[in-house]
Amino acid sequence: MKFPKMLTLGVIAGAVGAAAVNNRTRPRRAFLPLRPGATASALVTGASAGLGAEFARQLAAGGYRVTLAARRGDRLEALQQELLDRYGMESDILVADLSTDAGIDKAAQHIRAMDDLTVLVNNAGFGTVGRLVNTDPVRQQEMVHLHVLAVMSLSQAALPGMTARGGGAIINVSSVAAFSRMPGNVNYCATKAYINAFSQTLAAELTGTGVRVQALCPGYIVTEFHDTSEYTRFNRDRSPGFLWLKASDVARASLDALGGSRVIVVPGTVYKAAVMLLRTPGIGPMANRAAKKLR
Ligand SMILES: NC(=O)c1ccc[n+]([C@@H]2O[C@H](COP(=O)([O-])OP(=O)(O)OC[C@H]3O[C@@H](n4cnc5c(N)ncnc54)[C@H](OP(=O)(O)O)[C@@H]3O)[C@@H](O)[C@H]2O)c1
């Protein structure tokens, strides 16, 4: 075995151990007001599928009236009915394309008009495959709109109400890609890194206001993310099963973490270890190469 490979395995083992201990010793406190008697509301972008739909389910189960935002209104209507049937909770629908200025303005106006918005989940997102030079420039611009401008503008719209009421939480869905610099994923890595920097800096600015900010950094999740035409050559089976997280577990880890003080939240021991590796000088590039082989 070559030395760098041994070193990498040693660091992985150490990082997994450290992450597991870290995981065990942290106390969990519930953040969400639970029924009966809760009157808070929430807004989830990208609620028509995957992780966003799971956030909406868990927030509704916790007594939140959720505004479900995405482009596909029929999907949102089906989820609205499900939340009513399963949890007896009313919800609202906001059809908006958050990759456009008009869509972002529409969502921001909706947020400003909510008088008890307690949790904002900026979740909508997508990925592309291939080197920047070969990908559609319009798709890359849409990604910057969705991952950067929408996250910033909707947070800004939510803050006056949350700070005036002395509490609330903004969850910005990022990715472990925020810590990687992986060729073939340039704009995704860059926009998710923006989300982390934005969330950490905003959290610092909001100290003492009662408003929490989280950058949720999952690894692979079983959702529709990899089912688009852009991912036709992506083979899920090439990545080991233990790398695939369940959307319900990721949403639960995020909401549970609102009871603590972490801004960067990485669900799952394997991905906590991966992030520790990616942040280790000299190891990050090797980890990037290993991760690229799994794509
Ligand atoms: N799945 C993974 O492996 C993974 C890993 C790390 C991070 N993430 C992040 O997790 C978040 C949720 O993704 P997912 O895995 O749940 O994917 P998904 O199942 O494909 O869901 C994506 C959601 O985003 C919405 N969306 C996409 N473009 C939009 C637009 N222009 N305007 C408004 N909404 C839009 C989609 O709704 P409409 O199409 O109806 O608009 C959909 O509800 C994303 O930010 C993603 O980057 C995913």
The ligand as a MOL file (V3000), in Angstrom:
LIG
                    3D

  0  0  0     0  0            999 V3000
M  V30 BEGIN CTAB
M  V30 COUNTS 48 52 0 0 0
M  V30 BEGIN ATOM
M  V30 1 N -30.0370 15.0290 -3.2440 0
M  V30 2 C -28.7640 15.2050 -2.9140 0
M  V30 3 O -27.9150 14.2760 -3.0810 0
M  V30 4 C -28.3220 16.5080 -2.3010 0
M  V30 5 C -27.0750 16.5490 -1.6600 0
M  V30 6 C -26.6750 17.7320 -1.0400 0
M  V30 7 C -27.4700 18.8430 -1.0930 0
M  V30 8 N -28.6770 18.7980 -1.7390 0 CHG=1
M  V30 9 C -29.4710 20.0160 -1.7800 0
M  V30 10 O -30.7570 19.7390 -1.2350 0
M  V30 11 C -31.6860 20.6960 -1.7550 0
M  V30 12 C -32.9670 19.9740 -2.1520 0
M  V30 13 O -32.6870 19.1080 -3.2320 0
M  V30 14 P -33.3490 17.6490 -3.3680 0
M  V30 15 O -32.2420 16.6860 -3.1920 0
M  V30 16 O -34.5460 17.5580 -2.5150 0 CHG=-1
M  V30 17 O -33.7140 17.6770 -4.9120 0
M  V30 18 P -35.1210 17.4950 -5.6670 0
M  V30 19 O -35.8280 16.2830 -5.1740 0
M  V30 20 O -34.7750 17.5740 -7.1200 0
M  V30 21 O -35.9390 18.7950 -5.2380 0
M  V30 22 C -35.5420 20.0810 -5.6640 0
M  V30 23 C -36.6180 21.0760 -5.3180 0
M  V30 24 O -36.1650 22.3780 -5.7360 0
M  V30 25 C -37.2120 22.9910 -6.4870 0
M  V30 26 N -36.6740 23.9090 -7.4880 0
M  V30 27 C -35.7510 23.6300 -8.4420 0
M  V30 28 N -35.5660 24.7020 -9.2330 0
M  V30 29 C -36.4010 25.6690 -8.7630 0
M  V30 30 C -36.6960 26.9890 -9.1720 0
M  V30 31 N -36.0960 27.5400 -10.2510 0
M  V30 32 N -37.6050 27.7160 -8.4690 0
M  V30 33 C -38.2140 27.1620 -7.4000 0
M  V30 34 N -37.9970 25.9100 -6.9560 0
M  V30 35 C -37.1050 25.1750 -7.6560 0
M  V30 36 C -37.9540 21.8200 -7.1480 0
M  V30 37 O -39.3070 22.1910 -7.4000 0
M  V30 38 P -39.9430 22.5480 -8.8490 0
M  V30 39 O -39.2090 21.7420 -9.8670 0
M  V30 40 O -41.3810 22.1700 -8.6820 0
M  V30 41 O -39.7380 24.0190 -8.9900 0
M  V30 42 C -37.9170 20.7950 -6.0370 0
M  V30 43 O -38.9900 20.9910 -5.1380 0
M  V30 44 C -30.9650 21.4160 -2.8980 0
M  V30 45 O -30.5520 22.6890 -2.4650 0
M  V30 46 C -29.7530 20.5470 -3.1700 0
M  V30 47 O -28.6640 21.2820 -3.6930 0
M  V30 48 C -29.1130 17.6480 -2.3350 0
M  V30 END ATOM
M  V30 BEGIN BOND
M  V30 1 1 1 2
M  V30 2 2 2 3
M  V30 3 1 2 4
M  V30 4 1 4 5
M  V30 5 2 4 48
M  V30 6 2 5 6
M  V30 7 1 6 7
M  V30 8 2 7 8
M  V30 9 1 8 9
M  V30 10 1 8 48
M  V30 11 1 9 10
M  V30 12 1 9 46
M  V30 13 1 10 11
M  V30 14 1 11 12
M  V30 15 1 11 44
M  V30 16 1 12 13
M  V30 17 1 13 14
M  V30 18 2 14 15
M  V30 19 1 14 16
M  V30 20 1 14 17
M  V30 21 1 17 18
M  V30 22 2 18 19
M  V30 23 1 18 20
M  V30 24 1 18 21
M  V30 25 1 21 22
M  V30 26 1 22 23
M  V30 27 1 23 24
M  V30 28 1 23 42
M  V30 29 1 24 25
M  V30 30 1 25 26
M  V30 31 1 25 36
M  V30 32 1 26 27
M  V30 33 1 26 35
M  V30 34 2 27 28
M  V30 35 1 28 29
M  V30 36 1 29 30
M  V30 37 2 29 35
M  V30 38 1 30 31
M  V30 39 2 30 32
M  V30 40 1 32 33
M  V30 41 2 33 34
M  V30 42 1 34 35
M  V30 43 1 36 37
M  V30 44 1 36 42
M  V30 45 1 37 38
M  V30 46 2 38 39
M  V30 47 1 38 40
M  V30 48 1 38 41
M  V30 49 1 42 43
M  V30 50 1 44 45
M  V30 51 1 44 46
M  V30 52 1 46 47
M  V30 END BOND
M  V30 END CTAB
M  END
